């Protein structure tokens, strides 16, 4: 019996690839003309990625089709190639990132995202290369706070993998699920879908070399936090709270989550946000709207640093709504406050690293 390529291609055309619901030929998966040497046939099949769930079954089906439609005496060799390499294993993720810091809060509404955004910008102003990841899948706010709600995000092929290119502004790189969903549409996803989306933003993005990657986490303790803890090796966490007793009670839960013996993520320190209010017309006065020095007492109780006490300032809110974070203006009082906070975080990170002998 004489073999020729069309016989082999016709046989492969009877095999359906589950990933496209089309046959191997129409799916463009036969990477080259089948190689024939007597009764030996070599076929190269190209799959989307080496973790393709249909790879083994498709290879077996292709081999069986050649035996059935051509001859059972054909010696079949099927070589697999891949358009995209698999993402690295969790322990190999983000090798170019030196420090990963989670900005966390026990409850919503305490200004955690504001702290995360301005702290990231302040770190960049101090000369560090910085990334910012909005890990709040259900309530992303970073695109608005940085004035890029309608930014179009794209991917590039790098080393055989398709990687999302982070948006850049104010000297930092950042990504958010908000770039992939309509701003006015609720994200109605189950926990597993949200966690998978988050993993893509972490592992399938071109973060490059960074001194700091800041994670703006959702309020509370959730599947998202567990995904971060299981996926990334965190340098530490910054806990944000107001002085209010209700907020402090939830902050304790957040601290407990990171300090759990199975997690063991260092608490870099606490930030007391909205510590007091000073009217512009009465610059010497301080009004403790949400209580006084609650975070300071909690920091002493938990044995962790108090990184900053930030007042309630109208311009911080206004600038966040306008997409012009106050930390971008280092000359303002609020800008200076965030520079001090950023430097405090760097000091604690360096001290912890020195204590570990890193």
Secondary structure, DSSP 8 states (H G I E B T S, - for coil): ----HHHHHHHHTT-EETTTTEETTTTT-B-S--EEETTEEEEEEEEEETT-TTHHHHHHHHHHHHHHHT-TT-EEEEEEEEEE-----GGGTTTTEEEEEEEEESSTTSSHHHHHHHHHHHHHHTT--EEEEE--SSS--HHHHTT-TT----EEEETTEEEE--EEETTEEEEEGGGTS-TTS-----HHHHHHHHHHHHHTB---SEEEEEEE--SSS-HHHHHHHHHS---EEEEEE-SSHHHHHHHHHHHHHHHSTTT---EEEEEEEEEEE--GGGTT--B-TT-SSHHHHHHHHHT--EEEEEEE-HHHHHHHHHT--GGG-TTSHHHHHHHHHHHHHHHHHHHHHHHTT-
